[in-house]
Amino acid sequence: MIYYFSGTGNSKWVAETLADRTHDSAVKIADISKEENILIKKDSVFGLVFPVYAWNCPEIVSEFLKRVNLEKGAYSYAVCTCGEEAGLVMSVLKARIGICSGFSVVMPNNYIVAGDVDDEDEALKKVREADRLLDSIALSINVREKGRFDVNKGKIAVIKTFAASHFFNKYARSAKPFTTSYDCIGCGLCESVCPTQNIVLADGMPFWDDKCQQCFACIHRCPERAIDYGKFTKKKGRYYFNYTQEQIKGDQNV
Ligand SMILES: Cc1cc2nc3c(=O)[nH]c(=O)nc-3n(C[C@H](O)[C@H](O)[C@H](O)COP(=O)(O)O)c2cc1C
């Protein structure tokens, strides 16, 4: 089974593509009850797919892993998606649950507090390269390869993963900066796409609770561009995974 978390769809696509290429199935972590413990029996496969947040796991993934018990002899792997670099997140997972293999897959960036989204050409290029990389990752999973860690760690990865990630979770994840402009039409899409059910609509306007992961699905999917995170996101682009197979395969099929 492949367990995944995704805000804007990149990791969902990676999880579903891998499920298809490894004859497995993908399930959303957010749909699993917080009371449920997951036992991965020997000879079974545990896959984990998630977006990198501040060079580490999103909190929902870290919390989920506390409930996962891998029996000796189970095969486990993790795949993170990132806009650029993943830091030492796979080393963290190796130490925590002893994953056998780990991979990073560069996908279009959705973090628009500090940076911006990729332009259309760059985003599509990343998705096409990711699609090819997933073939090789699937092959590795299918033969139960162990000890393969293909991760784009980036520079000063130790500081990023251990210090910046701590700072992010402690100080930079508040839901308070979310704002909604008068352009909001009360369609409720933000409420329905929030993977952690952290948004409720009252009088046709969204309100955020404080268990926000900061996945930004609400900002990126809003059809009216009515949602922002303080002033950081006002002049930034919007992104969510919306590619067809034809776009991904491109001229490979010609
Ligand atoms: C809160 C937050 C933090 C992020 N931190 C990183 C990071 O440390 N390194 C990186 O390369 N990308 C980072 N990103 C970009 C995402 O990891 C990347 O776009 C990912 O593919 C999004 O996956 P999703 O569409 O499944 O949500 C971050 C995105 C968000 C929302």
The ligand as an ORCA input file, in Angstrom:
! r2SCAN-3c Opt
* xyz 0 1
  C       4.958     24.900      3.332
  C       5.785     24.463      2.163
  C       7.144     24.241      2.316
  C       7.918     23.806      1.236
  N       9.250     23.547      1.426
  C       9.997     23.114      0.385
  C      11.379     22.797      0.581
  O      11.919     22.833      1.677
  N      12.096     22.419     -0.508
  C      11.543     22.330     -1.758
  O      12.263     22.029     -2.711
  N      10.221     22.572     -1.954
  C       9.444     22.971     -0.911
  N       8.100     23.212     -1.100
  C       7.494     22.917     -2.421
  C       6.741     21.595     -2.415
  O       7.452     20.603     -1.698
  C       6.480     21.057     -3.829
  O       5.941     22.011     -4.658
  C       5.589     19.817     -3.753
  O       5.722     19.082     -4.939
  C       4.123     20.120     -3.508
  O       3.437     18.886     -3.438
  P       1.862     18.722     -3.422
  O       1.357     19.311     -4.745
  O       1.633     17.268     -3.356
  O       1.321     19.478     -2.270
  C       7.321     23.619     -0.037
  C       5.937     23.850     -0.171
  C       5.176     24.264      0.892
  C       3.697     24.485      0.706
*
